[in-house]
């Protein structure tokens, strides 16, 4: 039961952090029926990580357990002191609800840990990238961390969420390859309970209902946001289609054929695009920015709802300013965690302000304070970050605009035309479209306005805009055929979260039509039964949550090399390993150690740097070091890139057919050799010519 012991240790630390920060959370969310208890863990991780991040960016070495323990202890004392001054009008704590939320967190955390333990490998898709960033941060004293795949440079990517993960790994003192998976399970459990909090408070603000009713609807909302898919599951009743050529479902209807259903197709349905959602993310388990951002996204939505229900036009400026500043802080956090999320929730915040204040001076003032705060709080990140977008493209530009090519930030690329058929949009978003229409019909029959109704309407309107934007615009990146994929992915992901919360509220508001809604809910909620069972099949194996175990079996020499580096090498000296393309097993040593290599995944660095040349120019040099008989040239290149350790293993031999191992034996010292003698590390003497 090693997996359970590690998971319990991790959970206990998260629980303590939540308890420490609950007085502050309770003060902020005092009007919530649960006082925002489920959000206290996110606030704890957020504030602790941000303090470490800011001080580390100022070159103050605080990224250690002593500082974290001291800071948390001091903060606990301060929060207890300041939060004892409670407003008499604050909602009384519902202890039963808080206990239920903690039990829900525990069950979600351990259940997903067990499922993840069926296939814990940090291997495939984007996992090498995310794990490498975390490991680089773990070796860092200051920020930004070094780029593991381009030695001599700091990372040019949004990494705040990875830093939060690294902080939890450090303070729990758990192996990073275990901490990676426990970070995922923590995000899942936080997301389950945070959505629960948002849903029950949406309902409770609308109408006082029995506690059991709140719990049932809150739990259903958690399932929809975190585990539901889209109406693509209608293809369970078809004869299937070729992956890259979707056929309208009504043309291939047949009997129930689950064996022909391939779950990733729900996220790659529209050709040349990506339209993922949390359930898919929790299945494939990439610890990417859009996943790391989920707890912060839900905290932002919860706070915006709080603001929406509390703030009045007559409130004094100081009270409103505090809210405006905190929202700006959250926008900054979202931008630093998953860049698209910053502007997305800034737009939602501005829509909230506009609804409350109208087009007045207060709206302009609030917007200005929020935007200024977001800029200020993100300076430690933005001062070292170069955005890698080059403009805003127009999907299907008219011919006369294609001749212009560019006007200001707008790009008109001839041939970039990918309109989405309406039926495809309905397959992906039909559940939410129906919810939106039903909600409008409900509102047309009623004359009374309610804060929950208005907020849900805003979520739906903003989400609809995000769904439609990729049909007209896209953010220009390096991908030619998939030019609008990232735009649709990032906007659609957040639209899915907001629409899911809104749809739960619509389901609650339904009266006589509830049974009609059941088939729709069934279609979206059936998705994880196919995705999880396919990815983790069979879910009966002994759970193991160390993400490096796959390497012990498949690349044993590399595993031993990584273990040697992690146990014996301090700091971040430059290593040399074979360079290869993205989504391959190349760059595995740098990923698993956090030690920068001369060049790693090419396409990823191309995206981050905006140019293929920066890695492309290094590739011939790496080949020369491994294959050349020229000792002087080899030493010259070693000095050029400040390489201190050279790795020779199976991937190096397969990549560089003329690998000159004898040269290494003559001029450098072998400091490690694997048990099977297939892997070795050579210590380089820098400055030698």
DARA-V138161 format. One record per backbone hydrogen bond with DSSP energy under -0.5 kcal/mol. CO is the residue of the C=O (numbers start at 0). NH is the residue of the N-H. E is the energy in kcal/mol with one decimal. If there is no record, write none. Layout:
co->CO nh->NH e->E
co->CO nh->NH e->E
This chain:
co->0 nh->4 e->-1.8
co->1 nh->5 e->-2.5
co->2 nh->6 e->-2.3
co->3 nh->7 e->-2.8
co->4 nh->8 e->-2.3
co->5 nh->9 e->-2.3
co->6 nh->10 e->-2.9
co->7 nh->11 e->-2.8
co->8 nh->12 e->-1.7
co->9 nh->13 e->-2.2
co->10 nh->14 e->-3.1
co->11 nh->15 e->-2.4
co->12 nh->16 e->-2.5
co->13 nh->17 e->-2.3
co->14 nh->18 e->-2.3
co->15 nh->19 e->-2.6
co->16 nh->20 e->-1.9
co->17 nh->21 e->-0.6
co->18 nh->21 e->-0.8
co->18 nh->22 e->-0.6
co->20 nh->24 e->-2.3
co->21 nh->25 e->-3.6
co->22 nh->26 e->-1.7
co->23 nh->27 e->-2.3
co->24 nh->28 e->-3.1
co->26 nh->29 e->-0.8
co->28 nh->31 e->-1.6
co->29 nh->90 e->-1.5
co->31 nh->34 e->-1.2
co->32 nh->93 e->-0.7
co->33 nh->36 e->-1.6
co->35 nh->38 e->-1.9
co->35 nh->39 e->-0.6
co->36 nh->39 e->-1.6
co->38 nh->42 e->-2.3
co->39 nh->43 e->-2.3
co->40 nh->44 e->-2.4
co->41 nh->45 e->-2.9
co->42 nh->46 e->-2.7
co->43 nh->47 e->-2.1
co->44 nh->48 e->-2.2
co->45 nh->49 e->-2.4
co->46 nh->50 e->-2.3
co->47 nh->51 e->-2.0
co->48 nh->52 e->-2.6
co->49 nh->53 e->-2.8
co->50 nh->54 e->-2.4
co->51 nh->55 e->-2.5
co->52 nh->56 e->-2.0
co->53 nh->57 e->-1.3
co->54 nh->59 e->-2.6
co->55 nh->58 e->-1.4
co->55 nh->142 e->-1.2
co->58 nh->60 e->-0.6
co->59 nh->61 e->-1.7
co->61 nh->63 e->-2.6
co->63 nh->67 e->-1.9
co->64 nh->68 e->-2.7
co->65 nh->69 e->-2.3
co->66 nh->70 e->-3.2
co->67 nh->71 e->-2.6
co->68 nh->72 e->-2.1
co->69 nh->73 e->-2.4
co->70 nh->74 e->-2.8
co->71 nh->75 e->-2.1
co->72 nh->76 e->-1.8
co->73 nh->77 e->-2.4
co->74 nh->78 e->-3.0
co->75 nh->79 e->-2.2
co->76 nh->80 e->-1.8
co->77 nh->81 e->-2.8
co->78 nh->82 e->-2.1
co->80 nh->83 e->-0.9
co->81 nh->84 e->-0.9
co->83 nh->85 e->-1.5
co->86 nh->89 e->-1.9
co->92 nh->94 e->-1.0
co->93 nh->97 e->-1.9
co->94 nh->98 e->-2.5
co->95 nh->99 e->-2.2
co->96 nh->100 e->-2.3
co->97 nh->101 e->-2.1
co->98 nh->102 e->-2.3
co->99 nh->103 e->-2.7
co->100 nh->104 e->-2.2
co->101 nh->105 e->-2.6
co->102 nh->106 e->-2.8
co->103 nh->107 e->-2.3
co->104 nh->108 e->-3.0
co->105 nh->109 e->-2.7
co->106 nh->110 e->-2.2
co->107 nh->111 e->-2.2
co->108 nh->112 e->-1.9
co->109 nh->113 e->-2.2
co->110 nh->114 e->-2.3
co->111 nh->115 e->-3.2
co->112 nh->116 e->-1.8
co->114 nh->117 e->-1.8
co->115 nh->118 e->-1.3
co->116 nh->543 e->-2.0
co->120 nh->122 e->-1.5
co->123 nh->126 e->-2.0
co->125 nh->129 e->-2.0
co->126 nh->130 e->-2.8
co->127 nh->131 e->-2.2
co->128 nh->132 e->-2.2
co->129 nh->133 e->-2.0
co->130 nh->134 e->-2.6
co->131 nh->135 e->-2.3
co->132 nh->136 e->-2.2
co->133 nh->137 e->-2.3
co->134 nh->138 e->-1.2
co->136 nh->139 e->-1.3
co->144 nh->154 e->-2.7
co->145 nh->147 e->-0.6
co->146 nh->149 e->-1.0
co->147 nh->596 e->-3.0
co->148 nh->599 e->-1.9
co->149 nh->152 e->-1.4
co->152 nh->146 e->-2.8
co->156 nh->158 e->-0.6
co->158 nh->162 e->-2.2
co->159 nh->163 e->-2.2
co->160 nh->164 e->-2.0
co->161 nh->165 e->-2.6
co->162 nh->166 e->-2.5
co->163 nh->167 e->-1.8
co->164 nh->168 e->-2.1
co->165 nh->169 e->-2.4
co->166 nh->170 e->-2.6
co->167 nh->171 e->-1.8
co->168 nh->172 e->-0.9
co->168 nh->173 e->-1.3
co->174 nh->177 e->-1.5
co->174 nh->178 e->-2.9
co->175 nh->179 e->-2.4
co->176 nh->546 e->-2.6
co->177 nh->181 e->-2.0
co->178 nh->182 e->-2.3
co->179 nh->183 e->-1.5
co->180 nh->184 e->-2.1
co->181 nh->185 e->-1.9
co->182 nh->186 e->-2.5
co->183 nh->187 e->-2.3
co->184 nh->188 e->-2.3
co->185 nh->189 e->-3.0
co->186 nh->190 e->-2.6
co->187 nh->191 e->-2.5
co->188 nh->192 e->-2.3
co->189 nh->193 e->-2.8
co->190 nh->194 e->-2.3
co->191 nh->195 e->-1.6
co->192 nh->196 e->-2.1
co->193 nh->197 e->-2.4
co->194 nh->198 e->-2.8
co->195 nh->199 e->-2.5
co->196 nh->200 e->-1.8
co->197 nh->201 e->-2.1
co->198 nh->202 e->-2.3
co->199 nh->203 e->-2.7
co->200 nh->204 e->-1.9
co->201 nh->205 e->-1.4
co->202 nh->206 e->-3.1
co->206 nh->208 e->-0.5
co->209 nh->213 e->-2.1
co->210 nh->214 e->-2.6
co->211 nh->215 e->-2.4
co->212 nh->216 e->-2.3
co->213 nh->217 e->-2.9
co->214 nh->218 e->-2.5
co->215 nh->219 e->-2.1
co->216 nh->220 e->-2.3
co->217 nh->221 e->-1.8
co->218 nh->222 e->-2.0
co->219 nh->223 e->-2.3
co->220 nh->224 e->-2.4
co->221 nh->225 e->-2.2
co->222 nh->226 e->-2.5
co->222 nh->227 e->-1.2
co->223 nh->227 e->-0.7
co->226 nh->527 e->-0.6
co->227 nh->278 e->-0.5
co->229 nh->232 e->-1.4
co->230 nh->233 e->-2.0
co->231 nh->234 e->-2.3
co->232 nh->235 e->-2.0
co->233 nh->236 e->-1.8
co->234 nh->237 e->-1.3
co->235 nh->256 e->-3.8
co->236 nh->253 e->-3.2
co->241 nh->244 e->-2.1
co->247 nh->250 e->-2.0
co->247 nh->251 e->-0.5
co->248 nh->251 e->-1.0
co->251 nh->238 e->-1.8
co->256 nh->259 e->-1.6
co->257 nh->260 e->-1.6
co->259 nh->261 e->-0.5
co->260 nh->262 e->-0.6
co->261 nh->264 e->-1.8
co->262 nh->265 e->-1.6
co->263 nh->266 e->-2.2
co->263 nh->267 e->-0.5
co->264 nh->267 e->-0.7
co->266 nh->274 e->-2.2
co->268 nh->270 e->-0.5
co->269 nh->272 e->-1.4
co->276 nh->279 e->-0.8
co->276 nh->280 e->-1.7
co->277 nh->281 e->-2.8
co->278 nh->282 e->-1.0
co->279 nh->283 e->-2.5
co->280 nh->284 e->-2.2
co->285 nh->287 e->-1.4
co->287 nh->290 e->-1.1
co->287 nh->291 e->-2.6
co->288 nh->292 e->-1.7
co->290 nh->293 e->-1.4
co->292 nh->296 e->-2.7
co->293 nh->297 e->-2.5
co->294 nh->298 e->-2.0
co->295 nh->299 e->-2.2
co->296 nh->300 e->-2.4
co->297 nh->301 e->-2.5
co->298 nh->302 e->-2.4
co->299 nh->303 e->-2.6
co->300 nh->304 e->-2.2
co->301 nh->305 e->-2.2
co->302 nh->306 e->-2.9
co->303 nh->307 e->-2.5
co->304 nh->308 e->-2.0
co->305 nh->309 e->-1.9
co->306 nh->310 e->-2.3
co->311 nh->314 e->-1.4
co->315 nh->319 e->-1.8
co->316 nh->320 e->-2.8
co->317 nh->321 e->-1.8
co->318 nh->322 e->-1.2
co->319 nh->323 e->-2.6
co->320 nh->324 e->-2.6
co->321 nh->325 e->-2.2
co->322 nh->326 e->-2.6
co->323 nh->327 e->-2.0
co->324 nh->328 e->-2.3
co->325 nh->329 e->-2.3
co->326 nh->330 e->-2.2
co->327 nh->331 e->-2.1
co->328 nh->332 e->-2.2
co->329 nh->333 e->-2.6
co->330 nh->334 e->-2.3
co->331 nh->335 e->-2.2
co->332 nh->336 e->-1.2
co->333 nh->337 e->-2.9
co->335 nh->159 e->-2.1
co->337 nh->340 e->-2.8
co->337 nh->341 e->-0.5
co->338 nh->341 e->-1.0
co->338 nh->342 e->-0.7
co->339 nh->343 e->-1.9
co->340 nh->344 e->-2.3
co->341 nh->345 e->-1.7
co->342 nh->346 e->-2.2
co->343 nh->347 e->-1.5
co->344 nh->348 e->-2.2
co->345 nh->349 e->-2.6
co->346 nh->350 e->-2.0
co->347 nh->351 e->-2.1
co->348 nh->352 e->-2.5
co->349 nh->353 e->-2.6
co->350 nh->354 e->-2.1
co->351 nh->355 e->-2.0
co->352 nh->356 e->-3.3
co->352 nh->357 e->-0.5
co->353 nh->357 e->-1.8
co->357 nh->359 e->-2.2
co->359 nh->363 e->-1.9
co->360 nh->364 e->-2.9
co->361 nh->365 e->-2.9
co->362 nh->366 e->-2.5
co->363 nh->367 e->-2.3
co->364 nh->368 e->-2.5
co->365 nh->369 e->-2.4
co->366 nh->370 e->-2.7
co->367 nh->371 e->-2.5
co->368 nh->372 e->-2.5
co->369 nh->373 e->-2.5
co->370 nh->374 e->-2.2
co->371 nh->375 e->-2.5
co->372 nh->376 e->-3.1
co->373 nh->377 e->-1.2
co->375 nh->378 e->-1.3
co->377 nh->380 e->-1.3
co->377 nh->381 e->-3.1
co->378 nh->382 e->-2.4
co->380 nh->383 e->-1.6
co->381 nh->384 e->-0.9
co->384 nh->386 e->-0.6
co->390 nh->392 e->-0.6
co->390 nh->475 e->-2.6
co->391 nh->410 e->-2.8
co->392 nh->394 e->-0.5
co->392 nh->473 e->-1.9
co->393 nh->396 e->-0.7
co->397 nh->400 e->-0.7
co->397 nh->401 e->-1.9
co->398 nh->402 e->-1.4
co->399 nh->403 e->-0.7
co->400 nh->404 e->-2.0
co->403 nh->405 e->-2.0
co->404 nh->411 e->-3.6
co->406 nh->409 e->-2.0
co->408 nh->391 e->-3.4
co->409 nh->406 e->-2.6
co->410 nh->393 e->-1.8
co->410 nh->412 e->-0.6
co->411 nh->413 e->-0.7
co->412 nh->415 e->-1.9
co->414 nh->416 e->-1.7
co->415 nh->395 e->-2.7
co->418 nh->420 e->-0.5
co->420 nh->423 e->-0.8
co->420 nh->424 e->-1.7
co->421 nh->425 e->-2.0
co->422 nh->426 e->-2.0
co->423 nh->427 e->-2.0
co->424 nh->428 e->-3.0
co->425 nh->429 e->-2.5
co->426 nh->230 e->-0.9
co->428 nh->432 e->-2.8
co->429 nh->433 e->-2.8
co->430 nh->434 e->-1.7
co->431 nh->435 e->-2.6
co->432 nh->436 e->-2.5
co->433 nh->437 e->-2.8
co->434 nh->438 e->-2.5
co->435 nh->439 e->-2.3
co->436 nh->440 e->-2.2
co->437 nh->441 e->-2.3
co->438 nh->442 e->-2.5
co->439 nh->443 e->-2.2
co->440 nh->444 e->-1.1
co->441 nh->444 e->-0.5
co->441 nh->445 e->-0.6
co->442 nh->445 e->-0.7
co->449 nh->453 e->-2.6
co->450 nh->454 e->-2.4
co->451 nh->455 e->-2.5
co->452 nh->456 e->-2.5
co->453 nh->457 e->-1.9
co->454 nh->458 e->-2.3
co->455 nh->459 e->-2.3
co->456 nh->460 e->-2.5
co->457 nh->461 e->-2.8
co->458 nh->462 e->-2.2
co->459 nh->463 e->-2.3
co->460 nh->464 e->-1.9
co->461 nh->465 e->-2.1
co->462 nh->466 e->-2.2
co->463 nh->467 e->-1.9
co->464 nh->468 e->-2.0
co->465 nh->469 e->-0.7
co->467 nh->470 e->-1.8
co->468 nh->471 e->-2.4
co->468 nh->472 e->-3.4
co->471 nh->394 e->-2.2
co->473 nh->392 e->-3.3
co->473 nh->475 e->-0.6
co->475 nh->389 e->-1.4
co->477 nh->479 e->-0.5
co->479 nh->482 e->-0.9
co->481 nh->484 e->-1.4
co->481 nh->485 e->-0.5
co->483 nh->487 e->-2.5
co->484 nh->273 e->-0.5
co->484 nh->488 e->-2.6
co->485 nh->489 e->-2.8
co->486 nh->490 e->-2.2
co->487 nh->491 e->-2.4
co->488 nh->492 e->-2.2
co->489 nh->493 e->-1.3
co->490 nh->494 e->-2.1
co->491 nh->495 e->-2.5
co->492 nh->496 e->-1.6
co->493 nh->497 e->-2.5
co->494 nh->498 e->-3.0
co->495 nh->499 e->-2.1
co->496 nh->500 e->-1.9
co->497 nh->501 e->-2.3
co->498 nh->502 e->-2.7
co->499 nh->503 e->-1.9
co->500 nh->504 e->-1.6
co->501 nh->505 e->-2.1
co->502 nh->506 e->-2.5
co->503 nh->507 e->-2.1
co->504 nh->508 e->-2.1
co->505 nh->509 e->-1.4
co->510 nh->513 e->-0.9
co->512 nh->515 e->-0.6
co->512 nh->516 e->-1.2
co->513 nh->516 e->-0.6
co->513 nh->517 e->-0.8
co->514 nh->518 e->-0.6
co->516 nh->520 e->-2.3
co->517 nh->521 e->-2.6
co->518 nh->522 e->-2.1
co->519 nh->523 e->-1.9
co->520 nh->524 e->-2.6
co->521 nh->525 e->-1.3
co->523 nh->228 e->-3.1
co->523 nh->526 e->-0.8
co->525 nh->528 e->-1.0
co->525 nh->529 e->-0.6
co->526 nh->529 e->-1.8
co->526 nh->530 e->-2.2
co->527 nh->531 e->-1.9
co->527 nh->532 e->-0.7
co->529 nh->533 e->-1.5
co->530 nh->534 e->-2.5
co->531 nh->535 e->-2.7
co->532 nh->536 e->-0.6
co->537 nh->539 e->-1.6
co->537 nh->540 e->-1.0
co->544 nh->546 e->-0.8
co->545 nh->548 e->-1.4
co->546 nh->121 e->-2.4
co->547 nh->550 e->-1.0
co->547 nh->551 e->-1.0
co->548 nh->552 e->-1.0
co->549 nh->553 e->-2.7
co->550 nh->554 e->-2.0
co->554 nh->558 e->-2.2
co->555 nh->559 e->-2.0
co->556 nh->560 e->-2.1
co->557 nh->561 e->-2.7
co->558 nh->562 e->-2.5
co->559 nh->563 e->-2.3
co->560 nh->564 e->-2.4
co->561 nh->565 e->-2.7
co->562 nh->566 e->-1.8
co->563 nh->567 e->-2.1
co->564 nh->568 e->-2.3
co->567 nh->569 e->-0.6
co->573 nh->643 e->-2.9
co->573 nh->644 e->-1.4
co->574 nh->597 e->-0.8
co->575 nh->646 e->-2.9
co->577 nh->586 e->-0.8
co->579 nh->601 e->-0.9
co->580 nh->583 e->-0.9
co->584 nh->587 e->-0.7
co->586 nh->590 e->-1.7
co->587 nh->591 e->-2.1
co->588 nh->592 e->-1.0
co->589 nh->593 e->-2.6
co->595 nh->574 e->-2.7
co->596 nh->150 e->-1.6
co->600 nh->604 e->-1.9
co->601 nh->605 e->-2.5
co->602 nh->606 e->-2.2
co->603 nh->607 e->-2.6
co->604 nh->608 e->-2.6
co->605 nh->609 e->-1.8
co->611 nh->614 e->-0.5
co->611 nh->615 e->-2.5
co->612 nh->616 e->-2.9
co->614 nh->617 e->-1.4
co->614 nh->618 e->-1.3
co->615 nh->619 e->-0.6
co->617 nh->621 e->-2.1
co->618 nh->622 e->-2.0
co->619 nh->623 e->-2.2
co->620 nh->624 e->-2.2
co->621 nh->625 e->-1.8
co->622 nh->626 e->-2.5
co->623 nh->627 e->-2.7
co->625 nh->659 e->-3.1
co->628 nh->630 e->-0.9
co->629 nh->633 e->-2.0
co->630 nh->634 e->-2.6
co->631 nh->635 e->-2.2
co->632 nh->636 e->-2.1
co->633 nh->637 e->-2.2
co->634 nh->638 e->-2.2
co->635 nh->639 e->-2.0
co->636 nh->640 e->-1.8
co->637 nh->642 e->-2.1
co->638 nh->641 e->-0.7
co->641 nh->573 e->-0.7
co->643 nh->683 e->-2.9
co->644 nh->575 e->-1.9
co->645 nh->681 e->-2.6
co->647 nh->679 e->-2.4
co->648 nh->652 e->-2.2
co->649 nh->653 e->-2.3
co->650 nh->654 e->-2.1
co->651 nh->655 e->-2.7
co->654 nh->656 e->-0.8
co->655 nh->658 e->-1.8
co->658 nh->660 e->-1.2
co->659 nh->663 e->-1.1
co->660 nh->664 e->-2.1
co->661 nh->665 e->-1.7
co->662 nh->666 e->-2.1
co->663 nh->667 e->-2.2
co->667 nh->669 e->-0.5
co->668 nh->670 e->-0.7
co->668 nh->682 e->-3.4
co->671 nh->680 e->-2.1
co->673 nh->676 e->-1.7
co->678 nh->673 e->-3.0
co->679 nh->647 e->-2.5
co->680 nh->670 e->-2.2
co->680 nh->671 e->-1.2
co->681 nh->645 e->-2.3
co->681 nh->683 e->-0.5
co->682 nh->668 e->-1.6
co->683 nh->685 e->-0.9
co->684 nh->687 e->-1.2
